[in-house]
């Protein structure tokens, strides 16, 4: 039985992209009786792995172990990675990327999958970005050396930080600000970040959430790490906040959170140089710079309660104001509005069964999405893997007759993909970028990876990261 060739372009180089690639390559053996397969990843970042490299907290090295699987995938001769390429019309703040049009991509591939994630922070309407208010992703990108090069925070002039949102990212940021530099120095934290943290004057971090501990989005593991910080202590919570309503039976996760909070921090409050607090039932309503001290801002807060019918936070009518040096918003992420097939109502690409759905409700033939690009910014690596595997199965179902699913009605076929592409061809823009050194390959990354680890070992840490300018210089030297 004849089978169709599969030449898949994946736009994005994060975990979802690699999970899709690994699934497809593992399910189609590299033998002469199998359909010809090629899987090419295109990423705007010069280094692969997306959020695993640029979003995972440096002191969580175990989360990055999935890159071993990605390395195995990259050894398959049917796989290629191309970094520093911005595909389509999406706007990028990274100046050194090369542009590749969708028309050029479609000409060289039979199938395309978008795994571009959700890269923009959700902003708070009452707290526009300013010198006193920044999105959490700016801090994360600063301490992970992301190519968009955010400016370092002036921590030597900041004593109090207010985090808006109580998910894992908020706790990651708080932990980075409160953990002793001597402890962070063993991990994947760039030296320039350690230098700034060593001068930090931050003494207290407030973490605000609109609802209560039962609705908190952070994991027990993240909370436990905060509880056990060596130089910090938690402001004790009112026991009434930690008592569930009589008609509510907490889940296992919620019960674990309540147990940890009831126990309190390892260090007694007031016995440490730094402190932190979980401020539940508070919603910011405004931020004003102090007339007496321009380095201080007044954060206005509405007191809230959880509506038992809708489970939403509603104001009680009470308000309060606190003085703070910096507000950091951590309220989730959305896709880029300029990206192809973006749905503004959803904040990401519209999909059904991994297929891209147009605004008029039709599915694009052989065009797919996976990960946060398809689902929005929710879930962890395990759920990303499950979603990616399902997307890979949909792609294979369109190629392998014995796996073929029922195609959706009203399939739109006016996307001009190449049904019979030359398997090993690449767009000329990519080929030119490889020749002049502006586009990175996976083998380039592995050389940089080894050098980062070597440099880190010399100073007793996990690795010492390179930015693109340094990596480009290093690659040019070793290729001479």
Helices and strands as residue ranges (DSSP letters): E 6-11, H 15-27, E 37-43, H 51-54, G 61-65, H 66-74, E 79-83, E 85-87, E 98-100, H 102-108, E 111-114, E 120-121, E 133-135, H 136-143, G 155-157, E 160-164, H 168-178, H 181-184, H 191-198, E 204-208, G 213-215, H 220-227, E 232-234, G 239-242, H 252-263, E 274-279, E 282-289, E 297-306, E 313-324, E 326-329, E 333-334, E 342-343, E 348-349, E 351-352, E 355-357, E 363-369, H 372-375, H 381-397, G 401-403, H 428-435, H 442-458, H 468-478
